[in-house]
Amino acid sequence: MADGRWSLAIAALVAVLLGLLTIALGGRALFGGAEARAAVGNAVPFVLWFNFIAGFAYVAAGVGLLARRKWAVQLSILILATTILVMIAFGVHLLIGGPYEMRTVAVMSLRTVIWGAIAGVAIREPEVFSPPLAGDRALYLLETDEEGKN
């Protein structure tokens, strides 16, 4: 396996594992009993809900990257962009004096870095993705036919 394919496979596995962990922890914080909700302290609700919902997208992106699907690259970029937007909104929340947990700052920063790396690896390896776009496939078929006539 080429080096780029290994880095893509590792990035995909990280995405799936992070997604499953995010779903489990977020689900427990959102839907668990009073003890589970108390354990999250001053969690910011919109950040908590975003992370929980994004966990499903993380798993989908990871599976798509493992399957070498082009849509998974776009989803990885979308996850990175929305994570940055939520970080900005969280920053505004902090600036206006809203309650928060310091671990939220750390976790959101880590998520941003991880998704930056995953999206970066995915963007860097376009040749390993399939299927080709319809126009590319048609062009390939035409070129193959022409080569066969020679």
Summary of the structure (lengths in Angstrom):
residues: 150
radius of gyration: 19.8
end to end distance: 33.4
largest distance: 74.5
contacts: 433
relative contact order: 0.14
helix: 83%
strand: 0%
